[in-house]
Amino acid sequence: MAVTKPAGGGTGPPTPSLLAVVGPLPQNPSNFGLRIEGNNFDANETVEVTVDWKVGDKVSSPFLLTPQTNSLGYFQVWFPGNTPSGLCPITVAEGQPQPPQYFSARAIGMTSHKTASATAGPFTCPAS
C-alpha cells in the first residue's frame, strides 16, 4: 500500500511529492524494505527524510535518511529497518503471528525547505 501526499498546491512550480512503498530490497530480494521516492525538490540538494516505523502496537521509532537529489530534483532511498538485511522477520513469541508494520515518511529539502510526506502500511512479514 502506498499513499502520495504532495505539499502545497495551486499554480506555479511543481510541488514536491513523496511515495513510500514496501517491496523486495535490491541488495537482498528475499527480504523487504521501504522504498521512498521524492520528486520536484531542488536539483542536487540534500533531503532529510524521517521515517517513523511502527510495529504492531509499539511506539514508533524515527530513523533519519539523507539522500541527495539528482539534477531533476528526484531521489530514491531504501529504508531496510534497523538492520541492512530487511524488515522481516519481526521477533515475536513462539506461535505468535508477525505484527503489522506501519510507516510514515516526511522529507525536507535542506536548501529549498520544500516538504512532502507519505504513509505506507499495514505490511506484515510473510510466514517463514
Residue pairs with C-beta under 8 A, 6 or more apart in sequence:
1 21
1 22
1 120
1 121
1 122
1 123
2 19
2 20
2 21
2 118
2 120
3 20
3 118
3 119
3 120
4 17
4 18
4 19
4 118
5 17
5 18
5 116
5 117
5 118
5 119
6 15
6 16
6 17
6 18
6 40
6 116
7 15
7 16
7 114
7 115
7 116
7 117
8 15
8 16
9 15
13 40
14 39
14 40
15 40
15 114
15 116
16 38
16 39
16 40
16 41
16 73
16 107
16 109
16 114
16 115
16 116
17 38
17 39
17 40
17 116
18 36
18 37
18 38
18 105
18 106
18 107
18 116
18 117
18 118
19 35
19 36
19 37
19 38
19 118
20 34
20 35
20 36
20 103
20 104
20 105
20 118
20 119
20 120
21 34
21 35
21 120
22 32
22 33
22 34
22 35
22 87
22 101
22 103
22 120
22 121
22 123
23 32
23 33
23 35
24 30
24 31
24 32
24 33
25 31
25 32
25 33
25 78
25 80
25 86
26 78
27 84
28 80
28 84
28 85
28 86
31 80
31 85
31 86
31 87
31 88
32 86
32 87
32 88
32 123
32 125
33 78
33 79
33 80
33 81
33 86
33 87
34 51
34 53
34 78
34 79
34 80
34 87
34 103
34 105
34 120
35 76
35 77
35 78
36 49
36 51
36 65
36 76
36 77
36 78
36 79
36 105
36 107
36 118
37 74
37 75
37 76
38 47
38 49
38 67
38 69
38 74
38 75
38 76
38 107
38 116
39 73
39 74
40 73
40 114
41 47
41 69
41 73
41 74
41 75
41 107
41 109
41 112
41 114
42 69
42 73
42 109
42 111
42 112
42 114
43 69
43 70
43 71
43 72
43 73
44 68
44 69
44 70
44 71
45 68
45 69
45 73
45 109
45 110
45 111
45 112
46 66
46 67
46 68
46 69
46 109
46 110
46 111
47 66
47 67
47 68
47 69
47 75
47 107
47 108
47 109
47 110
48 64
48 65
48 66
48 107
48 108
48 110
49 64
49 65
49 66
49 67
49 77
49 105
49 106
49 107
50 62
50 63
50 64
50 65
50 105
50 106
51 62
51 63
51 64
51 65
51 79
51 103
51 104
51 105
52 60
52 61
52 62
52 103
52 104
52 105
53 60
53 61
53 62
53 63
53 79
53 81
53 101
53 102
53 103
54 60
54 61
54 101
54 102
54 103
54 121
55 90
55 99
55 100
55 101
56 90
56 99
56 100
56 101
57 99
60 102
60 104
61 82
63 79
63 82
65 77
65 79
67 75
67 76
67 77
68 75
69 75
69 109
79 103
79 105
80 86
80 87
81 87
87 101
87 123
87 125
88 98
88 125
88 126
89 98
89 125
89 128
90 98
90 99
90 101
90 125
92 98
92 99
97 124
97 127
98 124
98 125
98 126
98 127
99 124
100 121
100 122
100 123
100 124
101 121
101 122
101 123
101 124
101 125
102 119
102 120
102 121
102 122
102 123
103 119
103 120
103 121
103 123
104 117
104 118
104 119
105 117
105 118
105 119
105 120
106 115
106 116
106 117
107 115
107 116
107 117
108 114
108 115
109 115
